[in-house]
Amino acid sequence: MRSSLIESRPAPYANGYRRPQPVPNSPGPLSPLPVAVTRRRFSLAPAEGWLPLLLLAIAVYSVVYSVTAAITISHTNTLWLTTALGLLCGLIVAKSRYFPQAVLHVGACILGYWLALLATSFLAYDVSLLTILSSLRLVVANGFALTGTQESAMVFLFYLSFLCFFLGYFGSWLIYRAHLPWLVALVYTSIMLVNLNYIAKRDLSFLIVLLVGALILLIARVQLANQLTLWKNEGLYTDSIWLRSLTSRFLRIAALFVLLILPFSWLLPIAGEPASGVVFWNNLDNAWVNITHGNLSSLTNPGSLFTSFNPTTNFFSDQLTITGAVNLPNGPVLSYVTGSSTQGEYLEGFTFDAFDGHTWTTKTANIKQSYGANAPLPPDSATASYNPLTTSITIIQPPGGTQHYIFAPAQPSSFTVPVTLLTNSAGNFTSAWTQSTPLRQNENYQVTSGISAASPSDLSTIPFPVDTSGSWQDDPNYQTLQQYFLQKPGDLSPEVLATAQTWTSDAKTMFNAVVDLQNHLSDRTAFTYSVTNPPVPANTDAVTWLLHTHRGYCTYYATAMTIMARLLGIPARMVNGFSQGYYDTQQKAWIVNGSEAHSWVQVYFPSFGWINFDPTPGFSLDHATASPPASTPVATKTPPTSSSNGHKQTSAPQLTPTTRQNNNTSSAFLGNSSAGQNLFLTISLLILLCSLIVLGLAIARYRNSRAPLTPAASFYARLCRVAGLVGSPPATWQTPYEYTFALSKRFPQTAATLRHLADLFVRDRWAAPQQVPAQGEEQELRRLWPSLRNTLLRSPFTRVR
């Protein structure tokens, strides 16, 4: 029997006419063998069933959980939502039969983008779309660099929401459209392995069990569905009871395999890669890094091609070597509360005073002095005026290090835990604050600090140290300062001194000179922040190397400013610790990530002690929201402007909470006018509008490309649709005569019209050219159709016998 499905266009013959075929014999109106009609019932269930979607959801949510465990962020509820929407969207697109899949994929991309944007904006952070779009614009403009600020956290959450949407979307599409469960398993397990590699000190083996078990059952179920489809296409008759029985038995066997595979996998050696394999992959990785970073020495010496290109520096060490990369902790390290949601604090850990051109060490750490909890600590320097500040610090992930460093805002005067100070022999300068035991997870302590209250006008009264009269000569630490904090490398390039003198040629006071050095090094038009850099050559000091390459991470810039200040006779030292982090409105605390480990500079001013300066591009002590960029600085500081004499002028650095400008957080991050933000929003909406127009044109073109049906075929298609609405759709095995005969049994008053319509359709589709319906017959069909349609629609509950 021929199918009753309607072709969009008859197959053309060689001479342009339709292929002549015989008209099938139709049963007469009094046939003693009426044909039973198989009636299709409307169902939302896909042909593969709902079980694959359930198994896929278990697998994808295992992956999403591993993402949230590997990268600690807040508001992860949006990831669960966007993943569910992605699963649903993928199922709908997979089962769509009326539009091209490529067009639907484009539409899904647009939908996923805006769903992630809306979820981040309204569900997670409760901010306007303008704020999220402006943050995205800055991230794109700065080379996709993410920082630790709240705005960057919003952008990162948007990215993860978008990623989770597509994990669900393409997983669902690959299962229900492409039928490629193995590809889904490959993608999901790869992402899971990457995430588990970044999860420390947590046993998440249950995720592996859930993922592997769900994927094995998913593969079995989809393979069974594919085989059943193949059998049906080859003519196998199936009923629901047999299908349920076969599916149940097949999945029981698959579940048995899961129970056998998972326990057996625990017997396999963990990390049992052969030593030769480890060497091979390490050499391959080293070769790739050497080539991509332009290490020309590897070309002249082929053996060096496989050596480590960028040995990473241990940031929390009692000596710090400046190399191409730095090793930092992953995820949040600590949180702190200062009583202010608008003012953050740099947290000191330890300082360095001696530099040999490549490595920092500490000469003022030769004496250890222990103090009990809440015991007053000796001042690190003579301070004329200060403001007390109490900070409560909670350790989330101990950063580690060669010493048990404890972190606090500048000039700590007491801790609620016992501490040991590393000082010089005179005891007037402290280089580090440590504990007798390492910091522990969830450990909490409080520290009272004395934050300098010196204003820029106060510091501008201090002359250069070459003027030994007055404040410098009367300072009790003058001799110690000369001994420890004016040291320079012996083989330092003369270029460094010449650059420092050029940058500070217009400075009238020591404070002006320090600000000039800070402004030139932090100028993002001249220098770039980067955590991955070419290694510093052995015959070149790190400061000269920075002046040549104009790129490096925070230790590069802090080193350059410290050494340049010393060349000008100004006592300075480098400090390691953490920048402010970002304020979490839910926890009502400042969160500091491991990537916010930071180096900055302290300059000594008589009667005012050590004052903080930060020369790293993208960082600033001006705003509490400043924090370290991942690869390229984010605007957190107003760039200096030029005065009439050509010397760069800037407002004095905001040194302490009492002198910092209390600027609005969002404006500090955005750093742009509302007109620019509105322009970015307008452009984004225009892109969305253009995408929708392209989608609409593609749909219209697809619909127009379908050949128009002839009148007979059009009315027969209408008959199938209307009859399907009242419960009598055509079966795939029925010919037009068989189908209309079955309908005439249900609607006897329409038997003649149905027979006439079937006859016209069969002649139009399969008869010889001279037998096609005439124009008068088609007009008669148009006249009869309204009565036929109304008859069908008035009897929606009549069943075919």
Secondary structure, DSSP 8 states (H G I E B T S, - for coil): -------SS--B-TTSSB----------TT-SS-----------S-TT-SHHHHHHHHHHHHHHHHHHHHS--S-THHHHHHHHHHHHHHHHHHT--SS-HHHHHHHHHHHHHHHHHHIIIIIIS---HHHHHHHHHHHHHTTS---SSHHHHHHHHHHHHHHHHHHHHHHHHIIIII--HHHHHHHHHHHHHHHHHT--S---HHHHHHHHHHHHHHHHHHHHHHHHHHHHHTT----HHHHHHHHHHHHHHHHHHHHHHHHHHHTS-TT---HHHHHHHHHHHHHHHHHHTT-THHHHSGGGGGS-S--EEESSSSSEE--SEEE---SEEEEEE-S-SS----EEEEEE-EE-SSEEE-SS-SEEEEE-TT-----SS--S-EEEEEEEEEESS----SS-B--BSSSEEEESS-EEEEE-TTSS-EEEEE-SS---TT-EEEEEEEEE---HHHHTT---TT--STHHHH-TTHHHHHHHSS---TT--HHHHHHHHHHTTT--SHHHHHHHHHHHHT-TTT-EE-SB-----TTS-HHHHHHHH-EE-HHHHHHHHHHHHHHTT--EEEEEEE---EEETTTTEEEEEGGGEEEEEEEEETTTEEEEE--STT--SS-TT----SSS----S---EE-TTS-EE------STTTS----HHHHHH-S-HHHHHHHHHHHHHHHHHHHHHHHHHHHHHHHHS----HHHHHHHHHHHHHHHTT----TT--HHHHHHHHHHH-GGGHHHHHHHHHHHHHHHHS-GGGS--HHHHHHHHHHHHHHHHHHHT-TT----
